Each structure stands twice: as C-alpha cells, then as structure tokens.
C-alpha cells in the first residue's frame, strides 16, 4: 500500500510540475529546451503552417528545377530519342510509364485498340511510330519527361524548339496499370505517385542521348589505375560516345531499376530506382558545371577537377 501511495504521489507531483509551467490565462509558457540556445517553443512539436497539397503534387510531378537545359542542350536526350526513332512500344519496354488521363481521347481510343493486339508494326502502327512518342511527350503523358514552352509560343512541341526536362516522377511514380502492363517494363494507366519504378532502364535511356558523354562525371571512372564499380574498368576523359553507350546499355554494369548517382558505380543500396540526382543533378541554369571527387580508401583523396569537368563534353 505504501509503495502504491508513494507512486501515486510522485505521479501527481510530476503532473503539477508540468502544469506549473503553463499560464492559466495566456496558454503554455514559452520554454527553451534544456541545454539549448535555440528559440523557445510553446508546443512539441512546434505548430507549423500547412502547405497546399495540390501545389505540392504538381511540383512533384512537373517541376524540373531547370534541368531541361542539361537534358535537351547538353545530353541532347530528346534529339537522341528522335534520331533512334524511339516508339511508344520501346518506351514501355524501357520501363517508362504513360499517364492515360493526359492522352488525347482520340489517340487514347486508338492506342487501347492496338494494345489488344500482338503490338506488331502491322497490327499496332501507332505504338510502333516514333511520332506517337513525340505526341505523348508533348501531351505531358510520359511520366517524368516534362515538356517546357521554351520558345514562348504558348504551345508544347519538342520538335519545334521546346525543351524536355526530367521530374521526380520518372523514378518515383508508376501507374495503376488499368490500361496496359508491359511485362518487366512500364505501364499505362492513372498515376500512382510514390512507388519506385523498379523496371525503369535508366542506362538504356541515358545511352540514347545524342551526347551521353555529358553524363560522364556521374559514371564509373578510372583514375590512377583505380576504378570502383561493376565493370572491369571504368571510363576515362577520352572515352568515346560508343564506349559510354556500351557501359550504360549493359545491365551487368548499369542494372535495370537503379540509378548510379555516385561515381562508385554501385547505385543506391536499396536497388530501387532513385531520382533525386536525375532531376537535381545536373541542375539547370549552369550550376551543373562542376568537378567531382573520387575517394580511394587505400590511398588518399584524389580530386578530379579538370579531368572530370563536364565542360569538355557539353560543347561538341
């Protein structure tokens, strides 16, 4: 009984101490955390202003942070896709997703009819036509590949001077597969934001760029006889476009569902597609012109500035 009574008294004393720190008229008294020189807080956690969910969703889906300058002008990915005659069927095979709600109703009806066939060029001409890919990008229907009205004419047309950037959703959105699901590839349906696009073949897409060497600083490299990564040897400053494409296009070196945002060639440990660097590096507006660092544990820090600089690869 004494122990129970003592426990009750201690509990009451604790509650009284908490209550004594509050003002009965003006609400909780601002108290700075013990041992902190930061501002006082009246709540834990402090109250915060809620944002606009719809605006946040649109930023996630369509904000490129200006990287269309890199992807269109430096790497020239849209040009490479058009030169390769990249079709919607090939886009699905590469793991890209298509937002069916953004597709023109007439085009949607034809696509749905062709998707019910064997998707051969004879039975699915639109799905095997690179012009359809351009139409889908212009409609903002290829998830994560965002067209920009770069020439200011009020229209979106990547064949007429408009640029294409990359948004978070290229790696962090799939669809509900309500229209079509390509085995081991992408899908067509309504957007499902958040899940990683584990079947996205980033290496294949990067290799398609007309100047994939622009991405060289973020690939497996060899310096001073050292190379960390999956390939037997890394790339060098004098590596050709064909050598870069061969590295990117080899799933043994650049596995499907991963994105190597660091120079070690090992990608995120989760093995899931990660997009932060695809969208944010290189940044637009020229911020991406910078050197990179290679860390060699057995020796000392090795800096590659001029050798790694993208400058020599952007102006070709």
C-alpha positions as CSV (number, residue, x, y, z in Angstrom):
1,X,0.0,0.0,0.0
2,X,2.8,2.4,0.9
3,X,4.5,1.7,-2.4
4,X,1.3,2.3,-4.3
5,X,0.6,5.5,-2.4
6,X,4.2,6.8,-2.9
7,X,3.9,6.1,-6.7
8,X,0.6,8.0,-6.8
9,X,2.2,11.0,-5.0
10,X,5.2,11.1,-7.3
11,X,2.9,11.0,-10.4
12,X,0.8,13.8,-9.0
13,X,3.9,15.8,-8.3
14,X,5.1,15.3,-11.9
15,X,1.8,16.5,-13.3
16,X,1.9,19.5,-11.0
17,X,5.3,20.4,-12.3
18,X,4.2,20.3,-15.9
19,X,1.1,22.3,-15.2
20,X,3.0,24.9,-13.3
21,X,4.9,25.7,-16.5
22,X,1.7,26.8,-18.2
23,X,0.0,30.1,-17.8
24,X,-3.7,29.9,-16.9
25,X,-4.5,33.0,-18.9
26,X,-2.2,33.1,-21.9
27,X,-1.7,29.5,-22.7
28,X,1.6,27.5,-22.5
29,X,4.6,29.4,-21.3
30,X,7.4,29.5,-23.9
31,X,10.3,27.4,-22.5
32,X,13.6,26.9,-24.3
33,X,14.7,23.2,-24.4
34,X,17.2,22.4,-21.6
35,X,20.8,22.9,-22.8
36,X,19.7,24.6,-26.0
37,X,20.5,28.2,-27.1
38,X,17.7,28.0,-29.7
39,X,14.4,29.8,-29.6
40,X,11.7,28.9,-27.0
41,X,8.8,26.7,-28.2
42,X,5.2,26.6,-26.9
43,X,4.4,23.2,-28.2
44,X,6.1,19.9,-29.0
45,X,6.4,19.5,-31.9
46,X,6.0,23.2,-32.8
47,X,3.0,24.1,-34.8
48,X,3.7,24.6,-38.5
49,X,1.8,26.1,-41.4
50,X,0.3,23.5,-43.7
51,X,1.0,23.8,-47.4
52,X,-1.2,23.3,-50.4
53,X,-1.4,19.6,-51.2
54,X,-2.4,20.2,-54.8
55,X,0.5,22.5,-55.4
56,X,2.9,20.1,-53.8
57,X,1.6,17.3,-56.0
58,X,2.2,19.4,-59.1
59,X,5.7,20.3,-58.1
60,X,6.5,16.6,-57.6
61,X,5.0,15.7,-60.9
62,X,6.1,18.5,-63.2
63,X,9.0,20.6,-61.6
64,X,12.3,20.1,-63.4
65,X,14.3,22.7,-61.4
66,X,15.6,24.0,-64.8
67,X,17.3,20.7,-65.7
68,X,15.8,20.8,-69.2
69,X,18.9,22.8,-70.1
70,X,21.1,19.8,-69.4
71,X,18.9,17.1,-70.8
72,X,18.0,19.0,-74.0
73,X,21.0,21.1,-74.8
74,X,23.9,19.2,-73.2
75,X,23.0,15.5,-73.2
76,X,20.5,16.1,-76.1
77,X,18.3,13.3,-74.9
78,X,15.2,14.3,-77.0
79,X,17.3,14.5,-80.1
80,X,18.7,11.1,-79.4
81,X,15.3,9.6,-79.0
82,X,14.1,11.1,-82.2
83,X,17.2,10.0,-84.1
84,X,16.7,6.5,-82.8
85,X,13.0,6.6,-83.8
86,X,12.0,5.7,-80.2
87,X,8.5,4.3,-80.3
88,X,5.9,4.0,-77.5
89,X,6.3,0.2,-77.5
90,X,10.1,0.7,-76.9
91,X,9.3,3.3,-74.2
92,X,7.2,0.7,-72.4
93,X,9.9,-1.9,-72.8
94,X,12.4,0.6,-71.3
95,X,10.1,0.9,-68.2
96,X,8.6,4.3,-68.8
97,X,5.1,5.0,-67.6
98,X,2.2,6.6,-69.5
99,X,-0.5,8.7,-67.8
100,X,-3.6,7.8,-69.7
101,X,-5.5,10.8,-68.3
102,X,-3.2,13.1,-70.2
103,X,-3.7,11.4,-73.6
104,X,-6.0,12.9,-76.1
105,X,-9.3,11.0,-76.2
106,X,-9.0,10.1,-79.9
107,X,-5.4,9.0,-79.5
108,X,-6.3,7.0,-76.4
109,X,-9.0,5.1,-78.2
110,X,-6.6,4.1,-81.0
111,X,-3.9,3.1,-78.5
112,X,-6.3,1.0,-76.4
113,X,-7.4,-0.9,-79.6
114,X,-3.8,-1.5,-80.6
115,X,-2.8,-2.7,-77.1
116,X,-5.3,-5.5,-77.5
117,X,-3.3,-6.9,-80.5
118,X,0.2,-8.5,-80.6
119,X,1.6,-5.0,-80.9
120,X,3.4,-5.8,-84.1
121,X,4.0,-3.0,-86.6
122,X,1.3,-4.4,-88.8
123,X,-1.4,-4.6,-86.1
124,X,-0.2,-1.7,-83.9
125,X,1.2,1.0,-86.3
126,X,0.7,3.9,-83.8
127,X,2.5,2.1,-81.0
128,X,5.4,1.5,-83.4
129,X,5.5,5.1,-84.7
130,X,8.1,7.5,-83.2
131,X,5.7,10.4,-84.0
132,X,3.3,8.9,-81.4
133,X,6.1,9.1,-78.8
134,X,6.6,12.8,-79.6
135,X,2.8,13.4,-79.3
136,X,2.8,11.7,-75.9
137,X,5.7,13.8,-74.6
138,X,4.0,17.0,-75.9
139,X,0.9,16.0,-74.1
140,X,2.9,15.6,-70.8
141,X,1.7,11.9,-70.8
142,X,5.2,10.3,-70.5
143,X,5.6,10.3,-66.7
144,X,8.6,12.3,-65.6
145,X,9.5,13.6,-69.0
146,X,8.2,17.2,-68.9
147,X,8.0,19.4,-72.0
148,X,8.6,23.1,-71.5
149,X,7.4,26.0,-73.6
150,X,11.0,27.2,-74.1
151,X,10.3,29.3,-77.2
152,X,7.3,31.0,-75.6
153,X,4.8,30.5,-78.3
154,X,2.2,29.1,-76.0
155,X,2.4,25.6,-77.4
156,X,4.3,22.4,-76.4
157,X,6.2,20.9,-79.3
158,X,9.6,19.3,-78.7
159,X,10.2,19.2,-82.5
160,X,9.9,23.0,-82.7
161,X,12.3,24.4,-80.2
162,X,10.7,23.4,-76.9
163,X,12.9,21.6,-74.3
164,X,12.3,18.5,-72.2
165,X,13.3,18.2,-68.6
166,X,13.1,15.4,-66.0
167,X,10.9,15.4,-62.9
168,X,10.9,13.4,-59.7
169,X,8.2,11.1,-61.1
170,X,10.3,9.4,-63.7
171,X,11.6,7.2,-60.9
172,X,9.0,7.7,-58.2
173,X,5.7,7.2,-59.9
174,X,4.1,4.2,-61.6
175,X,0.5,3.8,-62.9
176,X,-2.4,1.6,-61.7
177,X,-1.9,-0.5,-64.9
178,X,-5.5,-0.1,-65.7
179,X,-4.9,0.1,-69.4
180,X,-1.8,-1.9,-70.0
181,X,1.1,-3.5,-68.2
182,X,4.3,-4.4,-70.1
183,X,5.9,-7.5,-68.6
184,X,9.2,-6.4,-66.9
185,X,8.6,-2.9,-68.3
186,X,6.4,0.2,-67.9
187,X,2.6,0.5,-67.9
188,X,-0.3,2.7,-69.0
189,X,-2.9,3.9,-66.6
190,X,-3.6,6.5,-64.0
191,X,-0.7,7.9,-62.0
192,X,0.2,6.3,-58.6
193,X,2.7,8.7,-57.1
194,X,5.3,7.4,-54.7
195,X,6.2,3.8,-55.6
196,X,9.6,3.4,-57.2
197,X,9.7,2.5,-60.9
198,X,11.8,-0.7,-60.4
199,X,11.7,-1.7,-64.0
200,X,13.0,1.6,-65.4
201,X,16.0,1.0,-67.6
202,X,17.8,4.3,-66.9
203,X,21.0,3.1,-68.5
204,X,19.3,2.4,-71.8
205,X,17.6,5.8,-71.8
206,X,20.9,7.6,-71.0
207,X,22.7,5.7,-73.7
208,X,20.1,7.0,-76.2
209,X,21.1,10.6,-75.6
210,X,22.8,12.2,-78.6
211,X,25.7,13.2,-76.3
212,X,25.7,10.7,-73.5
213,X,29.3,11.8,-72.7
214,X,27.8,14.8,-71.0
215,X,26.8,12.4,-68.2
216,X,30.4,11.0,-67.9
217,X,31.2,12.7,-64.5
218,X,28.5,10.5,-62.9
219,X,29.5,7.2,-64.3
220,X,32.1,4.6,-63.3
221,X,35.5,6.1,-63.9
222,X,39.2,5.0,-63.9
223,X,41.9,7.3,-62.4
224,X,45.4,6.4,-61.5
225,X,44.6,2.8,-62.3
226,X,41.7,2.7,-59.8
227,X,38.1,2.0,-60.7
228,X,35.3,1.2,-58.4
229,X,32.2,-0.3,-59.9
230,X,30.6,-3.3,-61.6
231,X,32.5,-3.0,-64.9
232,X,36.1,-4.5,-65.1
233,X,37.3,-1.0,-65.8
234,X,35.8,2.5,-65.8
235,X,35.6,5.3,-68.3
236,X,38.2,8.0,-68.8
237,X,38.2,11.6,-70.1
238,X,38.9,10.3,-73.6
239,X,36.3,7.6,-73.7
240,X,34.2,7.8,-76.9
241,X,30.5,8.1,-77.2
242,X,30.3,4.5,-78.2
243,X,32.2,3.4,-75.1
244,X,29.9,5.4,-72.8
245,X,26.8,4.0,-74.5
246,X,28.2,0.4,-74.2
247,X,28.7,0.9,-70.5
248,X,25.2,2.4,-70.0
249,X,23.5,-0.1,-72.2
250,X,25.0,-3.1,-70.4
251,X,22.6,-4.2,-67.5
252,X,25.5,-6.1,-65.9
253,X,27.2,-2.7,-65.4
254,X,24.1,-0.5,-65.1
255,X,21.3,-2.7,-63.8
256,X,17.7,-2.1,-64.6
257,X,15.8,-0.4,-61.7
258,X,18.9,1.5,-60.4
259,X,20.4,4.9,-61.0
260,X,24.1,5.5,-60.2
261,X,24.2,9.0,-58.8
262,X,27.7,8.5,-57.5
263,X,31.0,7.6,-59.1
264,X,31.4,4.2,-57.4
265,X,29.1,2.6,-60.0
266,X,27.2,0.7,-57.3
267,X,24.0,2.8,-57.2
268,X,21.7,3.1,-54.1
269,X,22.0,0.1,-51.8
270,X,18.2,-0.4,-51.8
271,X,18.4,-1.3,-55.5
272,X,15.4,0.8,-56.2
273,X,15.3,3.5,-58.8
274,X,16.3,6.8,-57.3
275,X,15.6,10.1,-58.9
276,X,16.9,12.8,-56.8
277,X,20.0,13.2,-58.9
278,X,18.3,12.6,-62.2
279,X,16.2,15.7,-61.6
280,X,18.5,17.7,-59.4
281,X,21.9,16.9,-61.0
282,X,22.9,18.4,-63.1
283,X,20.9,21.5,-62.1
284,X,19.7,23.9,-64.8
285,X,21.0,27.4,-65.3
286,X,24.6,26.4,-65.4
287,X,25.0,25.2,-61.8
288,X,25.9,21.7,-63.0
289,X,29.3,22.8,-64.3
290,X,31.4,21.4,-61.5
291,X,34.1,18.8,-60.8
292,X,33.6,15.6,-58.8
293,X,35.7,13.8,-56.2
294,X,36.8,10.2,-56.1
295,X,37.7,8.7,-52.7
296,X,40.3,6.0,-52.5
297,X,40.4,4.4,-49.0
298,X,43.7,2.7,-49.6
299,X,45.5,5.9,-50.5
300,X,44.4,9.5,-50.1
301,X,41.8,11.7,-51.5
302,X,42.1,12.0,-55.3
303,X,40.5,15.0,-56.8
304,X,39.4,15.1,-60.4
305,X,38.5,18.6,-61.4
306,X,39.7,19.4,-64.9
307,X,39.7,15.7,-65.9
308,X,36.1,15.2,-64.7
309,X,34.7,18.5,-65.7
310,X,31.6,18.3,-67.9
311,X,32.8,21.4,-69.9
312,X,34.7,19.4,-72.4
313,X,31.7,17.1,-73.1
314,X,29.0,19.8,-73.3
315,X,30.4,21.7,-76.3
316,X,30.7,19.1,-79.1
